[in-house]
């Protein structure tokens, strides 16, 4: 909690201009349907230029890709 209160967490919002990217992601993985929360994280990662993610949904973020076929780096150990 000290980390979070000390600025370790930021609340970001998606802009209207990112809506089409969000919807494209929701349709991109037909064999592993992406939910809105995951799609939002991918869009924000693209915007911020980051590829590290802290998630318990390891199998999903092993599949999801960023532009240029970049993969997410999961910071939570298995």
N, C-alpha and C positions, 0 to 999 in steps of 0.2 A: 504494500500500500504506500509506503514511503516513496518508492520509485514512481508510482502513478501520480501521487499528489505533487511530487517534485518535477512534474513535466514529462514523465515517461509515456504518457498517453495523450493523444490529441484527438479531438472530435472534428471530423471533416465532413463536409457535405458535397454531394454530387451536384454539379451544375446542369442546367437544362441542356447544354451543348454536349454533355456526356451521355445523354439518353440513348442515342443510336448505338453507341459502343456497348452500353449495358444490354440492350435488347439483342444485339448481335451475339454477345457472349451467351445469353440465355438459350440461344438456338445452336450454338457451336458444338456442343457435346451431346448428341442425341442418345448415345449409349450410357451416358452418365449425366443425367439432367442436373444442371447447375441451378442453385437457388439464388434468389435476389441478393442475399447477404454475401455469398461467395463472389457473385458477379461484381458487386460493389467493391469488394476488396481488390479484385483484379484491376478494375478500372482505376481505382485510387493508386494502386501500385504503379500502374503505367504513368499516371499523372506525376507522381512523385519521383519516378525513376528508381524505384527500389525493387528488390526481388526477395528480400528476407520476409518471412511470415511466421507468426506464432499461431498455431492452430492445432486443434485436436483432430481435425479432419484430414489426416495425413494422406490417405489414399486419394482423396479428391485433388489436393494441391500437388500431388506427384504427377497428376495428369494435366492439370491446367497449365497453359503456357502464356508467356508474355510475348510482345512483339519481337520479331527476330528469332523466334523459337527458343527464347530464353526460358529457363525453368525457375521455379521458386526454390529458395533455400529455406528449409524448415529449421527454425532455431530451437524448437522444443525437441529434446532427445526422445527417441522411441522408448 
